[in-house]
Structure formats: C-alpha cells, structure tokens
Amino acid sequence: MKYNYHTHTARCNHADGNDADYVKAAYESGIAQLGFADHVPQPGFEGIFESWFRMKPCETEGYFESIRQLKEQYKDKMDILAGFEVEYYPGHFDSMLSHISTFKPDYLILGQHFTNNEYDGVYVGSPQCTEESMWKYVEQVKEAVKTGLFSYIAHPDLPNVSCSEDIIKKAAYEICAAAIDDGIPVECNLLGLMGNRWYPKKAFFEVAGDMGCPVILGLDAHLPDSFICTQYENHAMKMLAECGITPIDKLNIRRPF
C-alpha cells in the first residue's frame, strides 16, 4: 500500500502511539500519502452523553496543529492529510459540521458505527445487532452519502448480524448503489482482517464487484505497527480479485468545506 486514508490517534481513547509514531511508521513502510481520520468530536453531546471512542471537542485544535506540523516536517518525503471519520447522527450532524468547519479538514470518511444518535441507538458491530438495526444502519449510510460531503464509506459491511447471505447482499446492494450514485468508493477494511473480525464480508464485495462499485483498501490504523500489514493486504487483494475487483490506490479527495 502506498496510500492510506484511515488512520487514528490516541485521542480516540482506543488507539496507541503518538502522531509522530504513525507518520514515521507510514513513511518507513513506503506510504506516499497518509490521511489521518480520527473519530470526529461531537460538541452536541455535551451535557447529554459522553462518547467513549472519540476525541473531545477541546482536542480538535491540537489534532490539527499536530498533524499540520508533521505535514510540514515531512513535506519532502510524503503527503499528510488531516480529516475525520464521521457518523451521520441526524440530531447532531449540523452542530458537528459547524464545529469542524472552522478547522477546514482535508476530507471526511463515513464510518457509521451506531444507529440513531449513538446514545439512543444500537452499535451495529455487536453480536446482538438485529436485522432491523442493520437496515436502520443502511438507511443512515444512504442519508449521509446524499450530503455529498464524504470521500468514501469506511467498513460498509460492519453490521454483525446473523441473517441469510441473501439479506446481506440486499443491504450491500443498497450501500453500493448509493456509493456509485455519489461517485465514491467503499472500503475493504484491513483492521477486520488483522483482528480476525466478522468483516470484511466476501458476500458484500461480491455485490460490489457485480455492480462495478469502486473499492479502496483502508488500514483503519490504531497502532503504528498497523503499517506492517503485507499479509493482510495480500489476503484482501486475493479476496477482492475473486470478486472481480481491482481496488483503487489513490483517493479522489473531496474537500467538505
């Protein structure tokens, strides 16, 4: 991999290593363009709910200062971008955008984890995810894509639902159709392979291949060592080839503001 747009930082409370560690590891592994997309802060949650897996609004400025300093430091070696992984929460989407627009992120990726507004919804990666929750997830992903703000859809096959492959493929069709209409790729998430998780799902990418939906690899790096990933990249490339997919390398960055 020479391009990765899904990199976290310790600010999300479930990743380790400082920002410089990630950049150094990425550079040493041959990455030409590195995108940080840590979990977006949600200022509208204050006084309602404290999310455990994202930076606080007060950390946003430091996030951008750190990454842009590293961008300058490595300007002759690699390109570094500062973005966010964003959920579409209908009750808080506008306030979140208002907050981050001040900092002019380079790009946004859509990484939906919960239905509704998180605190009143379901984590679709839980084994308790139901078919109903999966379809709610699909609808929120589709609504998010309609905004035209996102550069790609992260782990589109996240729902950990026990249902027939036919139903999984119907959900995949809906998401891939939205991505195609908006001209953005879906992600084959390598963290799922590294962690031996339930995704990436081959059934999802069989649909993507049949539809001609563009696909991009994403490390979803939560550790600097994530960049040493040759065997997982090879595994993903083999699976995608079996689905008739050649993933794109470099992302067409869509600036949201």
N, C-alpha and C positions, 0 to 999 in steps of 0.2 A: 504493500500500500504506500502510495506517495501522497495521499490526501485523506485527512480525517477531520470531520466537522462535528464530532460528538465527543467532547472532552469535558470532564467535570473538574471541580476543585474541592478542596476541603471545606469550603463554605457551605456545601450542601449537607454536611453532617454525616455523610456515609461514604466519603472518599478520603483518601490519604495522600500525603505528599504536598509540598508547596508548588506554586505555579511554575517556578523556575525548573523544578524537577521534571514536570511534564514536558516542558519545552526542550530541555536537554535530552530526555529520552526519545522524544519525537525526532529531533534533529539527528541523533545518533542512529536511529532506525531508518533514516532516509526519507522522512516526511518532508514534502516540499511546501505544503500549505496546511497549517494546523488551525482548526477552529475550536475555540472554547465555547461550549453551550451549556453552562451550568443551569441548574433549575432556577427558574425565574422567581424573584421575590414577589410577594403578594401583599401590597400595602393595605388592601381592603380587608384582610384577615384580622388586622389589629383590633383587639377588643372583642373578637368573635372566636378566634381559633388560632392556635399556634401549630403550623405545619412542621413536622419533624425532618423533612427531607429537602429543604430549600434554604437559600441564604435569606437573611433578614433584609428588609429594605435599607436599613442603615449601612449595610455592607456593599451596596451596589457601587458606590463611588470608588471604593477601594478595589473592587473587582476590575473595573475598567482602568483605573490608574496602573494596577499591576500588569495587566495584560498589554496595555499600550506601551509601557516601559520595556517589556520583553520584546514587543514588536520592533521597537527602535533598536534594541540591543542586537537583535538577530536579523536586521533588515537586509544584510548582505548574504544571509545564509538560507532563510526560509521566510515565508509569508505567514503572519499570525493574525487571526481574526477574533473579535470579541462579540459573541452572540448569546443567545439564551435557548434553553429547551423550555417550551411553554405549553401549559394546558389551556384548553378552552373551557373556562368556567363562566357561564353566562351572567351570573350575578356580580362578577368581579373583573371581567375581561377589559372593560373600558378603563377602570381605575388602574389596572396593571399596565396597560399600554401608556396611559398618561404618565405614570412614574418612569418607565424605562425609556420613553421617547426623549427625555431630557438628556440621556447619555448616548443617544444615537448608536445603538448596536448595529453591527455589520449585517446580521442576519438573525432569523428565528427559525428553529425547527419545532415542529409539533410533536410533543411527546405526551400524549394523554395517558394518565395512569388511573384516574378516578372518574366516576360519573358525577353528574350534577356539579356541585361546587367543592368537591373534596370532603369537607366536613359533614355534608349531608348526603354523601354518595357512597359508592362501593369501589374498593380497589380491585380492578379487574384482573390483576395478577394473582389474586388469592385463589386457592383451590375451591373456595366457596362461591366463586363467580358463577352466576347462572346465565342461561341463555338470554333471559330478559335483560340482564346487566350488559351482556355482550352487545345486544342490539342498541341499547342506550349509548354505549361507547361508540358504536359505529355512527350513530346519528350526530353525536357531538364532534367526532372527527370530521364528518362531512360539513357541518356548520362552520367549523374552524377553517377548513380549506376554502370555503366560499369567501372568506375575508381577503384572500389574495396576499396575505402577509408572510406566508411560510415558504421556506426554500426546500423543505422535504418533510416527510412523515416518518418519524422515528418509530421503531418496533411496532409496526402496524398490526402485528399478529400477537400482541401482548395478552389478550384475554385468555385466562387459564380455565377454560370452560370444558366440561365433559359433554360433548354432543357429537352428532354424526359428522363425518367428513363433508357430507353434502351441505350441511348448515354452515360449517366453517368456510366452505368455498363460496357460499352465497354472500357471507359477510365480506370475504375477500374481494368479491366482485364489486360490492358497493364502494369499498375504500379505494380500490384501484381505479374504478370509473371516476371517482372524484379527483384522484391524483392526475389522471390523464386529462380531464377537462381543464384542470388548472395548470397543466404543464410542469408538474413537479414529480420527482421520484419518491419511491418508498424505500425504506431502509431494511437491509438484511443485517441484523444486529449481532455483532460478534461476541458481545458480553453474554448473550444467551448460550452460545457455544462454550465459552470459557467456563461458565458456571454450570454447565450441563442442565440448563433450564428447559422449559417446555417450548421455547421458541429459539430460533426461527422455525416456523412450521413449513414443511415442504408443501403441504396442501395449499397454503396461502400463495406460495411462489409458483406453483403450477398454474394457478389462476392468473397471476401477474404475467407469466410467460405467455400464456394463451392470448391475453389481452394486449400484449406489447407494452405493458406498463414499465417505465424505466425504474431501475433498481440501483441503489448505491450501497456500498458497504459502510458500516459505522462501527467504530471500536466501542463506543459508549465507555470510554476510559474512566475508571475510578481509582486507578493506580498508575504511577509512571511505568511500571513493568508491563502494563497492558500493550505497550507498543512492540513488545517482543511476542508477536502473535502469528508467526508464519503458519503453524499447523492449523490454527483456527481459520485463517484466511483461506488456506488451501481447501479445508473442509467445506467452507461456504461456497467457494468457487466451483467445486465439484457438484454440490447440490444444485446450485443455480444453473450450471451447464446442463444438468439432467432435466431442468425445467425449461430449457431453451433460452436462457437468459445470459447475456454478457453484461455485467454491471458497468455503469459509467464510472469514470475515475474522478474527474474534477467537477465539482458542483457549480451550477449556474447560480451565483449568489443573487438573491432578491433582497434588496435593501428595503426594510419595512417603513422607514420614515424619511 
